[in-house]
Amino acid sequence: MSIFESYKETITDIQTLYRSRLIIEIILSLNEETKTLSQLRDITGSTSQALIPKIRKLESLIEAKKEGFFLTSIGKIVAFKIADSFLMMRTINKHKQFWLDHYLETIPVSLLNEIEYL
């Protein structure tokens, strides 16, 4: 299966994640540790009324216990990859001219896959 076919298969999930600043902030903050609704309100600057529907939408990624919300094992994988994508974009933007001026085809794919660590 090509990456484009995979994209078409998962477009709804991708759009759910990346269309919402609030969803990304919830996932990234829970990647650090369990948070209460109050902590999520403080971190995101949002109300409970805005947060709760987003959390419900992410039921396979987030669970609730009496001490707060936390990421499921699937949520941790997703959070890790989201964080990588933001770190990668930060690295590219920080050194944009370098990337534009250099021939990248000789760099092994394994190294390009870790560009966010530069």
BELBEL-V337208 format. One record per run of one state. SS is the DSSP state (H for helix, E for strand, - for the rest). FROM is the first residue (numbers start at 1). TO is the last residue. Records with the same first field share a line. If there is no record, write none. Layout:
SS->FROM-TO + FROM-TO
This chain:
-->1-2 + 19-20 + 33-34 + 36-36 + 45-47 + 58-61 + 66-67 + 72-72 + 95-95 + 102-108 + 113-114 + 118-118
H->3-18 + 21-32 + 37-44 + 48-57 + 73-94 + 96-101 + 109-112 + 115-117
E->35-35 + 62-65 + 68-71
